[in-house]
């Protein structure tokens, strides 16, 4: 993947940016998932993503890449946690 691609490439609920839990739930409905199921999946994914920096360190991802991604990932995670 292009680590410098900072915007969402695919649309979720017709949007590219600043996605919310409601956007994920609506998109899930489009694929036949009830909103509670979509939100549960999102919560599970967010839980796993919470340790991304630990995984990057363990995998020896260069700090130059980690630093470039840090703000972008933090912004996206905070938006989805709302």
matplotlib code that plots the C-alpha trace (Angstrom):
import matplotlib.pyplot as plt

x = [0.0, 1.0, 1.6, 1.4, -2.1, -3.9, -7.4, -9.8, -9.8, -13.2, -16.4, -18.1, -21.8, -21.0, -18.1, -14.3, -13.4, -14.3, -16.2, -18.3, -19.7, -23.1, -21.5, -20.1, -23.5, -25.3, -22.8, -23.3, -27.0, -26.3, -24.6, -27.3, -25.7, -27.9, -26.5, -25.6, -23.6, -21.7, -21.0, -19.7, -17.4, -16.2, -15.5, -13.6, -11.5, -10.8, -9.7, -7.1, -6.0, -5.4, -2.0, -0.9, 2.3, 3.3, 2.9, 4.9, 7.7, 7.7, 7.8, 10.6, 8.7, 11.0, 10.2, 10.1, 7.1, 5.5, 5.8, 4.3, 1.3, 0.8, -1.3, -3.4, -4.2, -4.9, -7.3, -9.2, -9.4, -10.7, -13.4, -14.6, -14.6, -17.1]
y = [0.0, 3.6, 4.8, 8.4, 8.0, 10.0, 9.9, 7.0, 5.6, 3.8, 5.6, 4.5, 5.6, 7.9, 9.6, 9.6, 11.5, 11.9, 8.6, 8.0, 4.9, 5.8, 5.7, 2.3, 1.1, 2.5, 0.8, -2.4, -2.2, -1.9, -5.3, -6.9, -6.4, -5.1, -1.8, -3.5, -6.1, -3.5, -1.5, -4.6, -5.4, -1.8, -2.0, -5.3, -3.7, -0.5, -2.7, -4.4, -1.1, 0.4, -1.5, -0.6, 1.2, -1.8, -4.0, -1.6, -1.6, -5.4, -5.6, -3.0, -0.6, 2.4, 5.4, 7.6, 5.6, 5.3, 9.0, 9.8, 7.6, 8.5, 11.7, 10.2, 7.0, 8.9, 11.2, 8.4, 6.3, 9.3, 10.0, 6.4, 6.2, 9.1]
z = [0.0, -0.5, 3.1, 1.8, 0.6, 3.3, 2.1, 2.0, -1.5, -1.5, -0.5, 2.7, 2.8, -0.1, 1.7, 1.5, 4.6, 8.3, 8.5, 11.6, 13.3, 11.7, 8.2, 8.9, 10.2, 7.1, 4.8, 6.7, 6.1, 2.3, 2.6, 4.8, 8.2, 11.0, 12.5, 15.9, 14.0, 12.0, 15.1, 16.9, 14.0, 14.0, 17.8, 17.3, 14.6, 16.6, 19.5, 17.3, 15.7, 19.1, 19.3, 15.8, 17.0, 19.0, 15.9, 13.8, 16.4, 16.6, 12.8, 12.7, 10.5, 10.1, 12.3, 9.2, 8.0, 11.5, 12.0, 8.7, 9.5, 13.2, 12.8, 10.0, 11.9, 15.1, 13.3, 11.7, 14.8, 16.9, 14.3, 14.3, 18.1, 18.4]

ax = plt.figure().add_subplot(projection="3d")
ax.plot(x, y, z, "-o")
ax.set_aspect("equal")
plt.show()
